[in-house]
Amino acid sequence: MRHLIAFPVLALAVILQSAVVSRVSLLGGFADLPLLLVIAWSLQENVDTGWHWAIVAGVFTMFVSALPWGAPLAGFLAAVFMARWLQSRIWQAPTLAMLGVALPSTFIVHLFSFVILSLARKPLPFVDSLSLITLPSALLNMLLSVPVFWLVSDLARWVSPVEEEE
């Protein structure tokens, strides 16, 4: 059950992302709900399936996104790597770790997208994409990161409860 819960949760997140979250924009940027879910799941202490969630979210996002194949998947895998690394360092403050991973992960995902689009001969002006898309997206991700983290924490406790010692 712990491994299969990723499919309905991330499918719902991608549907919400494409139908609702992408309509709430700030300048040209919008929050990335699947990215935030993957980060929040990876930061849970009794969860070891963060890499699976990154792959599933990356594949689902690649199907609905206009980005070339590989950009969302590479960004999600980088976010999980950063979350797992930071979790081993700041295990006492998971909310702070969520904020500390959400901000650079947004920049990494947008950097991968920018590089892949530039290689595909569809360049965007770097300053415009940074100021009109990436920074507003980072702000919206930061605003949504704490509520998403607490929802995912409840889900993680439900899916894989911590066994108490007697």
Biotite code that builds the C-alpha atoms (Angstrom):
import biotite.structure as struc

atoms = struc.array([
    struc.Atom([0.000, 0.000, 0.000], chain_id="A", res_id=1, res_name="MET", atom_name="CA", element="C"),
    struc.Atom([2.830, 2.381, 0.816], chain_id="A", res_id=2, res_name="ARG", atom_name="CA", element="C"),
    struc.Atom([4.192, 2.153, -2.708], chain_id="A", res_id=3, res_name="HIS", atom_name="CA", element="C"),
    struc.Atom([0.861, 2.248, -4.507], chain_id="A", res_id=4, res_name="LEU", atom_name="CA", element="C"),
    struc.Atom([-0.448, 5.365, -2.766], chain_id="A", res_id=5, res_name="ILE", atom_name="CA", element="C"),
    struc.Atom([1.846, 7.463, -4.978], chain_id="A", res_id=6, res_name="ALA", atom_name="CA", element="C"),
    struc.Atom([-0.209, 6.820, -8.104], chain_id="A", res_id=7, res_name="PHE", atom_name="CA", element="C"),
    struc.Atom([-3.592, 8.230, -6.986], chain_id="A", res_id=8, res_name="PRO", atom_name="CA", element="C"),
    struc.Atom([-2.073, 11.036, -4.918], chain_id="A", res_id=9, res_name="VAL", atom_name="CA", element="C"),
    struc.Atom([0.251, 12.241, -7.666], chain_id="A", res_id=10, res_name="LEU", atom_name="CA", element="C"),
    struc.Atom([-2.378, 11.762, -10.385], chain_id="A", res_id=11, res_name="ALA", atom_name="CA", element="C"),
    struc.Atom([-4.718, 13.966, -8.367], chain_id="A", res_id=12, res_name="LEU", atom_name="CA", element="C"),
    struc.Atom([-1.915, 16.482, -7.830], chain_id="A", res_id=13, res_name="ALA", atom_name="CA", element="C"),
    struc.Atom([-1.143, 16.671, -11.556], chain_id="A", res_id=14, res_name="VAL", atom_name="CA", element="C"),
    struc.Atom([-4.843, 17.073, -12.351], chain_id="A", res_id=15, res_name="ILE", atom_name="CA", element="C"),
    struc.Atom([-5.164, 19.834, -9.743], chain_id="A", res_id=16, res_name="LEU", atom_name="CA", element="C"),
    struc.Atom([-1.991, 21.410, -11.084], chain_id="A", res_id=17, res_name="GLN", atom_name="CA", element="C"),
    struc.Atom([-3.252, 21.543, -14.655], chain_id="A", res_id=18, res_name="SER", atom_name="CA", element="C"),
    struc.Atom([-6.840, 22.498, -13.814], chain_id="A", res_id=19, res_name="ALA", atom_name="CA", element="C"),
    struc.Atom([-6.648, 24.773, -10.771], chain_id="A", res_id=20, res_name="VAL", atom_name="CA", element="C"),
    struc.Atom([-3.156, 25.722, -9.593], chain_id="A", res_id=21, res_name="VAL", atom_name="CA", element="C"),
    struc.Atom([-1.941, 26.804, -13.025], chain_id="A", res_id=22, res_name="SER", atom_name="CA", element="C"),
    struc.Atom([-4.855, 29.259, -13.232], chain_id="A", res_id=23, res_name="ARG", atom_name="CA", element="C"),
    struc.Atom([-3.671, 31.042, -10.084], chain_id="A", res_id=24, res_name="VAL", atom_name="CA", element="C"),
    struc.Atom([-0.658, 32.853, -11.423], chain_id="A", res_id=25, res_name="SER", atom_name="CA", element="C"),
    struc.Atom([1.555, 35.669, -10.305], chain_id="A", res_id=26, res_name="LEU", atom_name="CA", element="C"),
    struc.Atom([2.946, 37.462, -13.352], chain_id="A", res_id=27, res_name="LEU", atom_name="CA", element="C"),
    struc.Atom([3.952, 34.445, -15.481], chain_id="A", res_id=28, res_name="GLY", atom_name="CA", element="C"),
    struc.Atom([4.686, 32.003, -12.696], chain_id="A", res_id=29, res_name="GLY", atom_name="CA", element="C"),
    struc.Atom([2.567, 29.526, -10.804], chain_id="A", res_id=30, res_name="PHE", atom_name="CA", element="C"),
    struc.Atom([3.071, 27.050, -7.981], chain_id="A", res_id=31, res_name="ALA", atom_name="CA", element="C"),
    struc.Atom([4.242, 23.518, -8.717], chain_id="A", res_id=32, res_name="ASP", atom_name="CA", element="C"),
    struc.Atom([2.057, 21.208, -6.641], chain_id="A", res_id=33, res_name="LEU", atom_name="CA", element="C"),
    struc.Atom([3.625, 17.880, -7.728], chain_id="A", res_id=34, res_name="PRO", atom_name="CA", element="C"),
    struc.Atom([7.084, 19.228, -6.900], chain_id="A", res_id=35, res_name="LEU", atom_name="CA", element="C"),
    struc.Atom([5.940, 20.303, -3.444], chain_id="A", res_id=36, res_name="LEU", atom_name="CA", element="C"),
    struc.Atom([4.320, 16.913, -2.819], chain_id="A", res_id=37, res_name="LEU", atom_name="CA", element="C"),
    struc.Atom([7.465, 15.061, -3.828], chain_id="A", res_id=38, res_name="VAL", atom_name="CA", element="C"),
    struc.Atom([9.619, 17.249, -1.583], chain_id="A", res_id=39, res_name="ILE", atom_name="CA", element="C"),
    struc.Atom([7.240, 16.921, 1.364], chain_id="A", res_id=40, res_name="ALA", atom_name="CA", element="C"),
    struc.Atom([7.042, 13.138, 0.960], chain_id="A", res_id=41, res_name="TRP", atom_name="CA", element="C"),
    struc.Atom([10.828, 12.860, 0.776], chain_id="A", res_id=42, res_name="SER", atom_name="CA", element="C"),
    struc.Atom([11.230, 14.797, 4.013], chain_id="A", res_id=43, res_name="LEU", atom_name="CA", element="C"),
    struc.Atom([9.077, 12.425, 6.061], chain_id="A", res_id=44, res_name="GLN", atom_name="CA", element="C"),
    struc.Atom([11.208, 10.505, 8.521], chain_id="A", res_id=45, res_name="GLU", atom_name="CA", element="C"),
    struc.Atom([9.620, 7.053, 8.201], chain_id="A", res_id=46, res_name="ASN", atom_name="CA", element="C"),
    struc.Atom([9.272, 7.142, 4.408], chain_id="A", res_id=47, res_name="VAL", atom_name="CA", element="C"),
    struc.Atom([11.820, 5.643, 2.041], chain_id="A", res_id=48, res_name="ASP", atom_name="CA", element="C"),
    struc.Atom([9.923, 5.887, -1.255], chain_id="A", res_id=49, res_name="THR", atom_name="CA", element="C"),
    struc.Atom([10.821, 9.467, -2.195], chain_id="A", res_id=50, res_name="GLY", atom_name="CA", element="C"),
    struc.Atom([12.646, 8.360, -5.336], chain_id="A", res_id=51, res_name="TRP", atom_name="CA", element="C"),
    struc.Atom([9.594, 6.425, -6.500], chain_id="A", res_id=52, res_name="HIS", atom_name="CA", element="C"),
    struc.Atom([7.413, 9.482, -5.986], chain_id="A", res_id=53, res_name="TRP", atom_name="CA", element="C"),
    struc.Atom([9.846, 11.608, -8.000], chain_id="A", res_id=54, res_name="ALA", atom_name="CA", element="C"),
    struc.Atom([9.762, 9.200, -10.930], chain_id="A", res_id=55, res_name="ILE", atom_name="CA", element="C"),
    struc.Atom([5.965, 8.873, -10.892], chain_id="A", res_id=56, res_name="VAL", atom_name="CA", element="C"),
    struc.Atom([5.471, 12.641, -10.580], chain_id="A", res_id=57, res_name="ALA", atom_name="CA", element="C"),
    struc.Atom([8.025, 13.290, -13.310], chain_id="A", res_id=58, res_name="GLY", atom_name="CA", element="C"),
    struc.Atom([6.338, 10.881, -15.721], chain_id="A", res_id=59, res_name="VAL", atom_name="CA", element="C"),
    struc.Atom([2.863, 12.224, -14.961], chain_id="A", res_id=60, res_name="PHE", atom_name="CA", element="C"),
    struc.Atom([4.074, 15.805, -15.390], chain_id="A", res_id=61, res_name="THR", atom_name="CA", element="C"),
    struc.Atom([5.833, 14.982, -18.655], chain_id="A", res_id=62, res_name="MET", atom_name="CA", element="C"),
    struc.Atom([2.554, 13.713, -20.098], chain_id="A", res_id=63, res_name="PHE", atom_name="CA", element="C"),
    struc.Atom([0.602, 16.903, -19.362], chain_id="A", res_id=64, res_name="VAL", atom_name="CA", element="C"),
    struc.Atom([3.387, 19.458, -19.742], chain_id="A", res_id=65, res_name="SER", atom_name="CA", element="C"),
    struc.Atom([4.545, 21.176, -22.886], chain_id="A", res_id=66, res_name="ALA", atom_name="CA", element="C"),
    struc.Atom([8.156, 20.845, -21.759], chain_id="A", res_id=67, res_name="LEU", atom_name="CA", element="C"),
    struc.Atom([10.469, 18.459, -23.572], chain_id="A", res_id=68, res_name="PRO", atom_name="CA", element="C"),
    struc.Atom([10.767, 15.001, -22.060], chain_id="A", res_id=69, res_name="TRP", atom_name="CA", element="C"),
    struc.Atom([13.115, 14.755, -19.134], chain_id="A", res_id=70, res_name="GLY", atom_name="CA", element="C"),
    struc.Atom([13.015, 18.271, -17.690], chain_id="A", res_id=71, res_name="ALA", atom_name="CA", element="C"),
    struc.Atom([10.388, 17.613, -14.980], chain_id="A", res_id=72, res_name="PRO", atom_name="CA", element="C"),
    struc.Atom([11.844, 14.210, -14.143], chain_id="A", res_id=73, res_name="LEU", atom_name="CA", element="C"),
    struc.Atom([15.374, 15.578, -13.747], chain_id="A", res_id=74, res_name="ALA", atom_name="CA", element="C"),
    struc.Atom([14.094, 18.436, -11.589], chain_id="A", res_id=75, res_name="GLY", atom_name="CA", element="C"),
    struc.Atom([12.071, 16.141, -9.336], chain_id="A", res_id=76, res_name="PHE", atom_name="CA", element="C"),
    struc.Atom([14.986, 13.750, -8.888], chain_id="A", res_id=77, res_name="LEU", atom_name="CA", element="C"),
    struc.Atom([17.262, 16.666, -7.988], chain_id="A", res_id=78, res_name="ALA", atom_name="CA", element="C"),
    struc.Atom([14.666, 17.870, -5.476], chain_id="A", res_id=79, res_name="ALA", atom_name="CA", element="C"),
    struc.Atom([14.491, 14.445, -3.818], chain_id="A", res_id=80, res_name="VAL", atom_name="CA", element="C"),
    struc.Atom([18.272, 14.258, -3.665], chain_id="A", res_id=81, res_name="PHE", atom_name="CA", element="C"),
    struc.Atom([18.383, 17.670, -1.991], chain_id="A", res_id=82, res_name="MET", atom_name="CA", element="C"),
    struc.Atom([15.549, 16.754, 0.401], chain_id="A", res_id=83, res_name="ALA", atom_name="CA", element="C"),
    struc.Atom([17.180, 13.491, 1.466], chain_id="A", res_id=84, res_name="ARG", atom_name="CA", element="C"),
    struc.Atom([20.509, 15.223, 1.960], chain_id="A", res_id=85, res_name="TRP", atom_name="CA", element="C"),
    struc.Atom([18.948, 18.037, 3.980], chain_id="A", res_id=86, res_name="LEU", atom_name="CA", element="C"),
    struc.Atom([16.829, 15.639, 6.025], chain_id="A", res_id=87, res_name="GLN", atom_name="CA", element="C"),
    struc.Atom([19.969, 13.990, 7.312], chain_id="A", res_id=88, res_name="SER", atom_name="CA", element="C"),
    struc.Atom([21.294, 17.406, 8.387], chain_id="A", res_id=89, res_name="ARG", atom_name="CA", element="C"),
    struc.Atom([18.217, 19.214, 9.756], chain_id="A", res_id=90, res_name="ILE", atom_name="CA", element="C"),
    struc.Atom([16.076, 16.420, 11.120], chain_id="A", res_id=91, res_name="TRP", atom_name="CA", element="C"),
    struc.Atom([14.854, 18.499, 14.077], chain_id="A", res_id=92, res_name="GLN", atom_name="CA", element="C"),
    struc.Atom([13.079, 21.123, 11.952], chain_id="A", res_id=93, res_name="ALA", atom_name="CA", element="C"),
    struc.Atom([11.206, 19.472, 9.074], chain_id="A", res_id=94, res_name="PRO", atom_name="CA", element="C"),
    struc.Atom([9.185, 22.590, 8.222], chain_id="A", res_id=95, res_name="THR", atom_name="CA", element="C"),
    struc.Atom([12.371, 24.590, 7.889], chain_id="A", res_id=96, res_name="LEU", atom_name="CA", element="C"),
    struc.Atom([13.801, 21.826, 5.720], chain_id="A", res_id=97, res_name="ALA", atom_name="CA", element="C"),
    struc.Atom([10.698, 22.002, 3.507], chain_id="A", res_id=98, res_name="MET", atom_name="CA", element="C"),
    struc.Atom([11.225, 25.716, 2.983], chain_id="A", res_id=99, res_name="LEU", atom_name="CA", element="C"),
    struc.Atom([14.943, 25.139, 2.486], chain_id="A", res_id=100, res_name="GLY", atom_name="CA", element="C"),
    struc.Atom([14.339, 22.588, -0.252], chain_id="A", res_id=101, res_name="VAL", atom_name="CA", element="C"),
    struc.Atom([11.328, 24.169, -1.983], chain_id="A", res_id=102, res_name="ALA", atom_name="CA", element="C"),
    struc.Atom([13.131, 27.383, -2.899], chain_id="A", res_id=103, res_name="LEU", atom_name="CA", element="C"),
    struc.Atom([16.266, 25.936, -4.537], chain_id="A", res_id=104, res_name="PRO", atom_name="CA", element="C"),
    struc.Atom([14.245, 23.105, -6.102], chain_id="A", res_id=105, res_name="SER", atom_name="CA", element="C"),
    struc.Atom([12.076, 25.636, -7.873], chain_id="A", res_id=106, res_name="THR", atom_name="CA", element="C"),
    struc.Atom([15.163, 27.295, -9.285], chain_id="A", res_id=107, res_name="PHE", atom_name="CA", element="C"),
    struc.Atom([16.638, 23.922, -10.313], chain_id="A", res_id=108, res_name="ILE", atom_name="CA", element="C"),
    struc.Atom([13.456, 22.777, -12.080], chain_id="A", res_id=109, res_name="VAL", atom_name="CA", element="C"),
    struc.Atom([13.211, 26.102, -13.914], chain_id="A", res_id=110, res_name="HIS", atom_name="CA", element="C"),
    struc.Atom([16.910, 26.000, -14.789], chain_id="A", res_id=111, res_name="LEU", atom_name="CA", element="C"),
    struc.Atom([16.525, 22.502, -16.281], chain_id="A", res_id=112, res_name="PHE", atom_name="CA", element="C"),
    struc.Atom([13.510, 23.710, -18.248], chain_id="A", res_id=113, res_name="SER", atom_name="CA", element="C"),
    struc.Atom([15.369, 26.800, -19.461], chain_id="A", res_id=114, res_name="PHE", atom_name="CA", element="C"),
    struc.Atom([18.416, 24.795, -20.560], chain_id="A", res_id=115, res_name="VAL", atom_name="CA", element="C"),
    struc.Atom([16.363, 22.148, -22.354], chain_id="A", res_id=116, res_name="ILE", atom_name="CA", element="C"),
    struc.Atom([14.270, 24.764, -24.129], chain_id="A", res_id=117, res_name="LEU", atom_name="CA", element="C"),
    struc.Atom([17.434, 26.630, -25.138], chain_id="A", res_id=118, res_name="SER", atom_name="CA", element="C"),
    struc.Atom([18.947, 23.432, -26.513], chain_id="A", res_id=119, res_name="LEU", atom_name="CA", element="C"),
    struc.Atom([15.729, 22.784, -28.434], chain_id="A", res_id=120, res_name="ALA", atom_name="CA", element="C"),
    struc.Atom([16.225, 26.138, -30.187], chain_id="A", res_id=121, res_name="ARG", atom_name="CA", element="C"),
    struc.Atom([13.337, 27.805, -28.379], chain_id="A", res_id=122, res_name="LYS", atom_name="CA", element="C"),
    struc.Atom([15.313, 30.243, -26.257], chain_id="A", res_id=123, res_name="PRO", atom_name="CA", element="C"),
    struc.Atom([13.699, 32.592, -23.815], chain_id="A", res_id=124, res_name="LEU", atom_name="CA", element="C"),
    struc.Atom([15.425, 35.714, -22.570], chain_id="A", res_id=125, res_name="PRO", atom_name="CA", element="C"),
    struc.Atom([17.089, 34.620, -19.321], chain_id="A", res_id=126, res_name="PHE", atom_name="CA", element="C"),
    struc.Atom([16.375, 37.809, -17.366], chain_id="A", res_id=127, res_name="VAL", atom_name="CA", element="C"),
    struc.Atom([12.729, 37.830, -18.409], chain_id="A", res_id=128, res_name="ASP", atom_name="CA", element="C"),
    struc.Atom([12.199, 34.175, -17.566], chain_id="A", res_id=129, res_name="SER", atom_name="CA", element="C"),
    struc.Atom([13.903, 34.672, -14.209], chain_id="A", res_id=130, res_name="LEU", atom_name="CA", element="C"),
    struc.Atom([11.988, 37.791, -13.220], chain_id="A", res_id=131, res_name="SER", atom_name="CA", element="C"),
    struc.Atom([8.599, 36.975, -14.735], chain_id="A", res_id=132, res_name="LEU", atom_name="CA", element="C"),
    struc.Atom([8.363, 33.207, -14.268], chain_id="A", res_id=133, res_name="ILE", atom_name="CA", element="C"),
    struc.Atom([10.902, 31.771, -11.820], chain_id="A", res_id=134, res_name="THR", atom_name="CA", element="C"),
    struc.Atom([10.782, 34.319, -8.984], chain_id="A", res_id=135, res_name="LEU", atom_name="CA", element="C"),
    struc.Atom([6.959, 34.471, -8.844], chain_id="A", res_id=136, res_name="PRO", atom_name="CA", element="C"),
    struc.Atom([6.843, 30.655, -8.991], chain_id="A", res_id=137, res_name="SER", atom_name="CA", element="C"),
    struc.Atom([9.325, 30.470, -6.127], chain_id="A", res_id=138, res_name="ALA", atom_name="CA", element="C"),
    struc.Atom([7.202, 32.839, -4.057], chain_id="A", res_id=139, res_name="LEU", atom_name="CA", element="C"),
    struc.Atom([4.034, 30.833, -4.693], chain_id="A", res_id=140, res_name="LEU", atom_name="CA", element="C"),
    struc.Atom([5.856, 27.574, -3.924], chain_id="A", res_id=141, res_name="ASN", atom_name="CA", element="C"),
    struc.Atom([7.080, 29.029, -0.654], chain_id="A", res_id=142, res_name="MET", atom_name="CA", element="C"),
    struc.Atom([3.547, 30.080, 0.268], chain_id="A", res_id=143, res_name="LEU", atom_name="CA", element="C"),
    struc.Atom([2.131, 26.632, -0.468], chain_id="A", res_id=144, res_name="LEU", atom_name="CA", element="C"),
    struc.Atom([5.008, 24.588, 0.915], chain_id="A", res_id=145, res_name="SER", atom_name="CA", element="C"),
    struc.Atom([4.013, 24.596, 4.596], chain_id="A", res_id=146, res_name="VAL", atom_name="CA", element="C"),
    struc.Atom([0.347, 23.590, 4.082], chain_id="A", res_id=147, res_name="PRO", atom_name="CA", element="C"),
    struc.Atom([1.388, 20.893, 1.606], chain_id="A", res_id=148, res_name="VAL", atom_name="CA", element="C"),
    struc.Atom([4.009, 19.632, 4.063], chain_id="A", res_id=149, res_name="PHE", atom_name="CA", element="C"),
    struc.Atom([1.493, 19.245, 6.866], chain_id="A", res_id=150, res_name="TRP", atom_name="CA", element="C"),
    struc.Atom([-1.033, 17.499, 4.598], chain_id="A", res_id=151, res_name="LEU", atom_name="CA", element="C"),
    struc.Atom([1.634, 15.092, 3.398], chain_id="A", res_id=152, res_name="VAL", atom_name="CA", element="C"),
    struc.Atom([2.776, 14.522, 7.001], chain_id="A", res_id=153, res_name="SER", atom_name="CA", element="C"),
    struc.Atom([-0.747, 13.393, 7.882], chain_id="A", res_id=154, res_name="ASP", atom_name="CA", element="C"),
    struc.Atom([-0.828, 11.153, 4.820], chain_id="A", res_id=155, res_name="LEU", atom_name="CA", element="C"),
    struc.Atom([2.557, 9.635, 5.720], chain_id="A", res_id=156, res_name="ALA", atom_name="CA", element="C"),
    struc.Atom([1.404, 8.922, 9.271], chain_id="A", res_id=157, res_name="ARG", atom_name="CA", element="C"),
    struc.Atom([-1.698, 7.232, 7.887], chain_id="A", res_id=158, res_name="TRP", atom_name="CA", element="C"),
    struc.Atom([0.125, 5.175, 5.247], chain_id="A", res_id=159, res_name="VAL", atom_name="CA", element="C"),
    struc.Atom([3.135, 4.121, 7.297], chain_id="A", res_id=160, res_name="SER", atom_name="CA", element="C"),
    struc.Atom([2.511, 4.601, 11.006], chain_id="A", res_id=161, res_name="PRO", atom_name="CA", element="C"),
    struc.Atom([5.417, 4.631, 13.420], chain_id="A", res_id=162, res_name="VAL", atom_name="CA", element="C"),
    struc.Atom([5.481, 1.533, 15.602], chain_id="A", res_id=163, res_name="GLU", atom_name="CA", element="C"),
    struc.Atom([5.718, 2.261, 19.303], chain_id="A", res_id=164, res_name="GLU", atom_name="CA", element="C"),
    struc.Atom([8.145, 0.327, 21.457], chain_id="A", res_id=165, res_name="GLU", atom_name="CA", element="C"),
    struc.Atom([6.949, -1.272, 24.687], chain_id="A", res_id=166, res_name="GLU", atom_name="CA", element="C"),
])
